[in-house]
Amino acid sequence: MITAGKQFVFMFFAFMIVVLLYRMDRAKKGNLPWIRRIAGLQAIDEAVGRATELGTPVFYVPGRTEINTSGAAQTMAGLEILGHVAGLTAKYDTELITAIAAPNVQPVAEEIVRQAYVAAGKAEALKPEMVQFLSNEQFAFAAACLAIMNREHPGAAIMVGEFQAETMMLVEAAAQTGAITICGTSRAIQIPFFVAAADYTLIGEEMFAGGAYLTRDPNKLGSIAALDVGKVLGTLIILIGAITMTAGNKSFLNFIKK
Amino acid sequence: MTSDIGIWVAAICTLAMFSFLWKENSIFRSFQHIYVGIAAGYGMVRQWQAINNMAITPLLTKGVTTWIVPIILGVLLFARFFKSIAYLSRWSVAFLIGIGGALSIKILETEFIRQAQATFVPMNSFNNIVLVLGTVAGLCYFYFTIKPSTALLGVAKLGRYVLMISFGAGFGNAVMGRVSLLISRMQFLFGQWIYLIKM
């Protein structure tokens, strides 16, 4: 019934769904999980506050990937954090510039920003320029972001989502304008650029925890706790696999390959 | 020096972009805007070609009616420009997000199970021990909701160092890649444009 080679993946997936539903249910009943401090997310409020004090805009990029690709999870994590940032800019009457590279992310980002402003009671402060589609061509998008940053001198530049070779250009330009830079991606090959040039970096999973960390929503906190169960299980799988292989036993490896 | 007009245009564009190394200036800005404008036009043509070749032509010439559904969903995206029917665009967006969510699930196999499987190595060499312990320590760094004991804190700290070392290696590797891009641009300027070096 299940394709050979996918049986373990299916079992793991089914187990994770059960754990996810259980942890979300527990969180909704008030058993909120404790969550460790994540410096990059903590710094978002400080960065928006700084932009407000300086009277400069907040520049936001929710990655460059479309929402219908395998990188969608990163874009959605970026959009979730955008909602929080938009809520803060609405609260403090700070200008927000969101740069969009993927056409199908544009309506979602517009809706998220609109909802944040409506929730803050600042619907009248909404402007179409708050969410700008620049280009879906990689370096044209980067060039347009550079132009905006050079022209507007943002006090804070927050870039969370999936990025590719344009990472260094974006974060360097932001740093040159004197902005506080908070960046995050789970593309392992691009994280080093953010670590080297940004003030704060959300490394991989940290950005997926962003929504839960910032909103303290029970459902999201429950899902983070469920993911931790998956990670503990992953750790055990690695250790058992390595130990059994050291003992010359391949039965566990064959079980995983099923 | 070449008399090829295409190479001249490419060389001037390259120099205009490199002028940013001196400072942000009007020449750089002009070419930046030209670049963004050309990319917008090029992107639009490419998107239209994709829709035309993939959906409209097969529908009209071969009668492939299944393409009606994505065409309608695509057209609905434009409903957001009309206030009274703006809500219709949400169906298309929901469909796209659903696809993205489903595709993301694939990561469970490729980036989690298969990577874990790749660490199933006998711990009989320094490299293998570093691989297994480094992976485990790196994973421990990403525990968010487990209150850390002193031991877990230590392992997570080790994981942080492992991550930083791998980022350092990755950064160096990428810088090498960027330098090779610069070299190819220099070869273009000095080789194909002003013939200062032999190609």
Interface residues (C-beta under 8 A of the other chain):
Chain A: K6 F8 V9 F12 F13 M16 P33 W34 I35 R36 I38 E66 I67 N68 T69 S70 G71 A72 A73 T75 M76 P103 N104 P107 V108 L134 S135 N136 E137 F139 A140 F141 A143 A144 L146 A147 N150 M168 A188 I189 I191 P192 F193 V195 A196 I203 G204 E205 E206 A209 L221 I224 A225 L227 D228 G230 K231 V232 G234 T235 I237 I238 L239 G241 A242 I243 T244 M245 T246 G248 F252 L253 I256 K257
Chain B: E24 R29 Q32 H33 Y35 V36 I38 A39 A40 Y42 G43 Q47 L77 R80 S89 V93 L96 I97 I99 G100 G101 L103 S104 I105 K106 I107 L108 E109 F112 I113 A116 Q117 T119 F120 V121 P122 M123 N124 N128 V132 T135 V136 L139 C140 F142 Y143 F144 T145 I146 K147 P148 L163 M164 S166 F167 G168 G170 F171 A174 R178
